[in-house]
Amino acid sequence: MAIPTRRQRRPTIDIWPGFVDALSQLVMVIIFVLLVFTAGQFYLSDALSGRDQALQRLSQQINDLSDLLALERKANADLRLNVAQLSSQLQAVDAERDQLTNRVAELSDKADEANAQTNRKTGDLAARLGAAQQQIAERDAKLAEAQSTIDQLNQNILALRQQLQQIAAALDASEAKDKQQQVQIADLGKRLNAALATKVEELARYRSEFFGRLRQVLGDRPDIRIVGDRFVFQSEVLFPQASADLTDDAKKQLLVVAQALKDIAAKIPPDINWVLTVDGYTDKRPINTPQFRSNWELSTARAISVVRFFIDQGVPANRLAAAGFGEYQPIDPGNTEAAYRRNRRIELKLTEP
């Protein structure tokens, strides 16, 4: 049988790539905004972590200085106690000196020795008193320096608290902006879903029209039927047994399908992406011939034969897809010849890629 010549294809304007580019740019912009927001969140978290660590170090220094101040105060109290004890001892010495003076008449021979001893004790006590006073002055200077340091630390803590308040305000503003962006993204998702639903409804309408025309042309044949959204040909209608070569009668039947498909394809808008899938199936009885080693190869070869015939009739190749399923998706699990015949089939489906 002579192979019909290909018909000249009319050029069509395909705006789908532009739509995909625009949608890709929109997704890239959204991703960029999310990256900027994530970087801002990371920077703010890092800044807050640094501030908290600085605040902890300052608090530790304050605690150390407080402990040092307590130790200094304790030492100062000890020194004051020593001074009081020395003063008491000095008073006791003075009393003893008075007693010795009263006993000068009685102890005239010991007066010089007693006076010398008293003078030595007085000098020693005066020296100890001077040293104690010097230590007190040094402690007071250290206390003043510690107080100055504490005042400076308090100022630093106040500045840090102000910075924390500013960062908290910035975080609140960022969270509000993020919520607004989330609302915008949700709105875009709803609009995209609505647009996709519209395209699916349009494709379903053209699918119904395509199957309706095939039903009118092919008539009510038991070996050609519509099951759900698929047009099913029994393999015996198209191929000889264990073969993937279309019969002459099969080409006549498929020529009607190809013409109906081209008519419907001319009506489908370019922005609706569609494809006609051709699926081949066999029964579960194994096959092993020089041409076909398994049912997988036989079912796939039959689907490809139908696709090639449609291409020869002028159906765009980018709108066709072939697949072979072998014996692994039967519609009748029985082991009778009628079940085997039902499972050997070619299914056509107009769908989205």
C-alpha positions as CSV (number, residue, x, y, z in Angstrom):
1,M,0.0,0.0,0.0
2,A,1.4,3.4,-1.0
3,I,2.4,5.7,1.9
4,P,0.5,9.0,1.7
5,T,2.6,12.1,1.4
6,R,2.8,14.5,4.4
7,R,0.6,17.5,4.4
8,Q,2.2,20.9,4.6
9,R,2.0,22.1,8.2
10,R,0.7,25.6,8.8
11,P,3.0,27.7,11.1
12,T,1.5,28.4,14.4
13,I,2.5,31.0,17.0
14,D,3.6,29.3,20.2
15,I,3.5,31.8,23.1
16,W,4.0,29.0,25.7
17,P,7.8,29.5,26.0
18,G,7.3,33.2,26.8
19,F,4.7,32.3,29.4
20,V,7.2,29.8,30.9
21,D,10.0,32.4,30.9
22,A,7.8,35.0,32.6
23,L,6.7,32.4,35.2
24,S,10.3,31.4,35.8
25,Q,11.4,35.0,36.3
26,L,8.5,35.5,38.8
27,V,9.7,32.4,40.7
28,M,13.3,33.7,40.7
29,V,12.1,37.0,42.1
30,I,10.2,35.2,44.9
31,I,13.2,33.1,45.7
32,F,15.5,36.2,45.7
33,V,13.2,37.9,48.2
34,L,13.1,34.8,50.4
35,L,16.9,34.7,50.3
36,V,17.2,38.3,51.3
37,F,14.8,37.8,54.1
38,T,16.7,34.7,55.3
39,A,20.0,36.6,55.2
40,G,18.4,39.4,57.2
41,Q,17.1,36.9,59.7
42,F,20.5,35.3,60.0
43,Y,22.2,38.7,60.4
44,L,19.8,39.8,63.1
45,S,20.1,36.5,64.9
46,D,23.9,36.7,64.8
47,A,23.8,40.3,66.1
48,L,21.5,39.4,69.0
49,S,23.7,36.4,69.8
50,G,26.8,38.8,70.0
51,R,24.9,41.3,72.1
52,D,23.8,38.5,74.5
53,Q,27.3,37.2,74.8
54,A,28.7,40.8,75.5
55,L,26.0,41.3,78.1
56,Q,26.9,38.0,79.8
57,R,30.6,39.0,79.9
58,L,29.7,42.4,81.4
59,S,27.5,40.7,84.0
60,Q,30.3,38.3,84.9
61,Q,32.7,41.3,85.2
62,I,30.2,43.1,87.5
63,N,29.9,39.9,89.6
64,D,33.7,39.6,89.9
65,L,34.0,43.3,90.8
66,S,31.2,42.9,93.4
67,D,33.0,40.0,94.9
68,L,36.3,42.0,94.9
69,L,34.5,44.9,96.6
70,A,33.1,42.6,99.2
71,L,36.6,41.3,99.9
72,E,38.0,44.8,100.1
73,R,35.2,45.9,102.5
74,K,35.9,42.9,104.7
75,A,39.6,43.7,104.7
76,N,38.8,47.4,105.6
77,A,36.6,46.2,108.4
78,D,39.4,44.0,109.7
79,L,41.8,46.9,109.5
80,R,39.4,49.2,111.4
81,L,39.1,46.5,114.0
82,N,42.9,46.3,114.3
83,V,43.0,50.1,114.6
84,A,40.5,49.9,117.4
85,Q,42.4,47.2,119.1
86,L,45.6,49.3,118.8
87,S,43.9,52.3,120.2
88,S,42.7,50.2,123.1
89,Q,46.2,49.0,123.6
90,L,47.5,52.6,123.4
91,Q,45.0,53.6,126.0
92,A,46.1,50.7,128.2
93,V,49.8,51.8,127.7
94,D,48.9,55.4,128.7
95,A,47.2,54.1,131.8
96,E,50.2,51.9,132.6
97,R,52.4,55.0,132.1
98,D,50.3,57.0,134.5
99,Q,50.5,54.2,137.0
100,L,54.3,54.1,136.5
101,T,54.5,57.9,137.0
102,N,52.6,57.6,140.3
103,R,55.0,54.9,141.3
104,V,58.0,57.0,140.4
105,A,58.8,57.6,144.0
106,E,58.6,53.9,144.8
107,L,60.4,52.8,141.6
108,S,62.8,55.6,141.0
109,D,65.5,53.1,140.2
110,K,63.3,51.5,137.5
111,A,61.9,54.8,136.0
112,D,64.4,55.1,133.2
113,E,63.8,51.5,132.1
114,A,60.1,51.9,132.3
115,N,60.1,55.1,130.3
116,A,62.3,53.6,127.7
117,Q,60.0,50.6,127.4
118,T,57.0,52.8,127.2
119,N,58.6,54.9,124.5
120,R,59.4,51.8,122.5
121,K,55.9,50.5,122.7
122,T,54.5,53.9,121.9
123,G,56.7,54.2,118.8
124,D,55.8,50.7,117.7
125,L,52.1,51.4,118.1
126,A,52.4,54.7,116.2
127,A,54.1,53.0,113.4
128,R,51.5,50.3,113.2
129,L,48.8,52.9,113.3
130,G,50.4,54.8,110.4
131,A,50.6,51.7,108.3
132,A,47.0,50.9,109.1
133,Q,45.9,54.3,108.0
134,Q,47.9,54.0,104.8
135,Q,46.2,50.7,104.0
136,I,42.8,52.2,104.7
137,A,43.7,55.1,102.2
138,E,44.7,52.5,99.6
139,R,41.5,50.5,100.1
140,D,39.5,53.7,99.7
141,A,41.2,54.5,96.4
142,K,40.5,51.0,95.1
143,L,36.9,51.3,96.2
144,A,36.6,54.6,94.3
145,E,38.1,53.0,91.2
146,A,35.7,50.0,91.4
147,Q,32.8,52.3,91.8
148,S,33.9,54.2,88.7
149,T,34.1,50.9,86.8
150,I,30.7,49.9,88.0
151,D,29.2,53.2,86.8
152,Q,30.8,52.7,83.4
153,L,29.5,49.2,83.1
154,N,26.0,50.4,84.0
155,Q,26.2,52.9,81.2
156,N,27.3,50.2,78.8
157,I,24.4,48.0,79.9
158,L,22.0,50.9,79.3
159,A,23.4,51.4,75.8
160,L,23.1,47.6,75.1
161,R,19.5,47.6,76.2
162,Q,18.8,50.5,73.8
163,Q,20.4,48.6,71.0
164,L,18.3,45.5,71.8
165,Q,15.2,47.6,71.7
166,Q,16.1,48.9,68.3
167,I,16.9,45.3,67.0
168,A,13.5,44.1,68.4
169,A,11.7,46.9,66.6
170,A,13.6,46.0,63.4
171,L,12.5,42.3,63.9
172,D,8.9,43.3,64.3
173,A,9.0,45.3,61.1
174,S,10.6,42.4,59.3
175,E,8.0,39.9,60.5
176,A,5.2,42.3,59.4
177,K,6.8,42.5,55.9
178,D,7.2,38.7,55.8
179,K,3.5,38.2,56.6
180,Q,2.6,40.6,53.8
181,Q,4.8,38.7,51.3
182,Q,3.3,35.4,52.4
183,V,-0.2,36.8,51.6
184,Q,1.0,37.9,48.2
185,I,2.5,34.5,47.5
186,A,-0.7,32.8,48.5
187,D,-2.7,35.0,46.2
188,L,-0.3,34.3,43.3
189,G,-0.7,30.5,44.0
190,K,-4.5,30.8,43.9
191,R,-4.4,32.7,40.7
192,L,-2.0,30.1,39.1
193,N,-4.2,27.3,40.3
194,A,-7.3,29.0,38.8
195,A,-5.5,29.4,35.5
196,L,-4.4,25.8,35.4
197,A,-7.9,24.6,36.3
198,T,-9.2,26.7,33.3
199,K,-6.7,25.1,31.0
200,V,-7.6,21.6,32.2
201,E,-11.3,22.3,31.7
202,E,-10.6,23.5,28.1
203,L,-8.5,20.4,27.4
204,A,-11.3,18.2,28.8
205,R,-13.8,19.9,26.4
206,Y,-11.6,19.3,23.4
207,R,-11.1,15.7,24.6
208,S,-14.8,15.2,24.8
209,E,-15.3,16.6,21.3
210,F,-12.4,14.4,19.9
211,F,-14.0,11.2,21.4
212,G,-17.4,12.3,20.3
213,R,-16.3,12.6,16.7
214,L,-14.5,9.3,16.8
215,R,-17.6,7.6,18.2
216,Q,-19.7,9.1,15.3
217,V,-17.2,8.0,12.6
218,L,-16.3,4.6,13.9
219,G,-19.8,3.6,15.1
220,D,-20.7,1.1,17.8
221,R,-18.1,-1.6,17.2
222,P,-17.5,-4.1,20.0
223,D,-13.7,-4.2,19.3
224,I,-13.4,-0.4,19.5
225,R,-14.8,1.3,22.6
226,I,-14.4,4.3,24.9
227,V,-13.4,3.5,28.5
228,G,-13.4,6.6,30.7
229,D,-11.1,9.1,29.1
230,R,-9.4,6.5,26.8
231,F,-10.2,5.2,23.3
232,V,-9.5,1.5,23.2
233,F,-8.7,-0.6,20.1
234,Q,-8.5,-4.4,20.4
235,S,-5.1,-5.5,19.0
236,E,-6.8,-7.8,16.5
237,V,-8.3,-4.8,14.8
238,L,-4.9,-3.2,14.1
239,F,-2.2,-6.0,14.1
240,P,-1.8,-9.6,13.1
241,Q,-0.9,-12.1,15.9
242,A,2.6,-11.6,17.4
243,S,3.2,-8.7,15.0
244,A,3.6,-4.9,15.2
245,D,2.9,-4.2,11.5
246,L,-0.4,-2.3,10.9
247,T,-2.9,-4.1,8.6
248,D,-4.5,-2.2,5.7
249,D,-7.8,-2.2,7.5
250,A,-6.1,-0.8,10.6
251,K,-4.6,2.0,8.6
252,K,-8.1,2.9,7.4
253,Q,-9.4,3.0,10.9
254,L,-6.5,5.0,12.2
255,L,-6.7,7.4,9.3
256,V,-10.1,8.5,10.6
257,V,-8.6,9.0,14.0
258,A,-5.7,11.0,12.6
259,Q,-8.0,13.3,10.7
260,A,-10.2,13.9,13.7
261,L,-7.1,14.6,15.8
262,K,-5.8,17.1,13.3
263,D,-9.1,18.9,13.2
264,I,-9.3,19.1,17.0
265,A,-5.6,20.2,17.2
266,A,-6.4,23.1,14.9
267,K,-9.0,24.3,17.4
268,I,-7.0,23.9,20.6
269,P,-5.3,27.3,21.5
270,P,-1.5,27.3,21.4
271,D,-1.3,28.1,25.1
272,I,-2.9,24.7,26.0
273,N,-0.2,22.0,26.2
274,W,-1.6,18.6,25.2
275,V,-0.4,15.3,23.9
276,L,-2.0,12.1,22.6
277,T,-0.6,9.1,24.4
278,V,-0.6,5.7,22.6
279,D,-0.3,2.8,25.1
280,G,0.3,-0.8,24.1
281,Y,-0.8,-3.8,26.1
282,T,-0.6,-7.6,25.7
283,D,-2.0,-10.6,27.4
284,K,0.0,-12.5,30.0
285,R,1.0,-15.4,27.8
286,P,4.8,-15.1,27.2
287,I,6.3,-14.5,23.8
288,N,9.8,-15.1,22.6
289,T,10.4,-14.7,18.8
290,P,13.5,-13.4,16.9
291,Q,11.8,-10.1,16.5
292,F,10.3,-9.7,20.1
293,R,11.9,-11.3,23.1
294,S,9.1,-10.3,25.5
295,N,5.7,-8.8,25.8
296,W,7.3,-5.5,26.7
297,E,9.0,-5.2,23.3
298,L,5.8,-6.3,21.4
299,S,3.5,-3.8,23.3
300,T,6.0,-1.0,22.8
301,A,6.6,-1.7,19.1
302,R,2.8,-1.7,18.5
303,A,2.4,1.7,20.2
304,I,5.3,3.1,18.2
305,S,3.8,1.8,14.9
306,V,0.6,3.7,15.7
307,V,2.5,6.9,16.5
308,R,4.6,6.6,13.3
309,F,1.4,6.2,11.3
310,F,-0.1,9.4,12.9
311,I,3.1,11.3,12.1
312,D,2.9,10.2,8.5
313,Q,-0.6,11.6,8.4
314,G,0.6,15.0,9.5
315,V,0.0,14.9,13.2
316,P,2.8,16.9,15.0
317,A,5.3,14.6,16.5
318,N,5.7,16.7,19.6
319,R,2.0,16.0,20.3
320,L,2.4,12.2,20.4
321,A,3.8,9.8,22.9
322,A,4.2,6.0,22.8
323,A,4.5,3.6,25.8
324,G,4.4,-0.2,26.2
325,F,3.1,-1.9,29.3
326,G,3.3,-5.6,28.3
327,E,1.0,-7.9,30.3
328,Y,1.3,-6.0,33.6
329,Q,-1.9,-3.9,33.5
330,P,-4.7,-6.3,32.5
331,I,-8.3,-5.2,32.5
332,D,-9.5,-8.8,32.9
333,P,-7.6,-11.0,35.3
334,G,-9.2,-14.2,33.9
335,N,-7.4,-17.0,32.1
336,T,-9.9,-17.5,29.2
337,E,-9.5,-16.6,25.6
338,A,-12.0,-13.8,25.9
339,A,-10.0,-12.3,28.8
340,Y,-6.8,-12.5,26.8
341,R,-8.5,-10.8,23.8
342,R,-9.7,-7.9,26.1
343,N,-6.2,-7.4,27.5
344,R,-4.5,-7.2,24.1
345,R,-5.3,-3.6,23.2
346,I,-4.1,-0.2,22.1
347,E,-5.4,2.8,24.2
348,L,-5.4,6.4,23.0
349,K,-5.7,9.2,25.5
350,L,-5.7,13.0,25.0
351,T,-4.1,14.5,28.0
352,E,-1.5,16.9,29.4
353,P,2.2,16.0,29.0
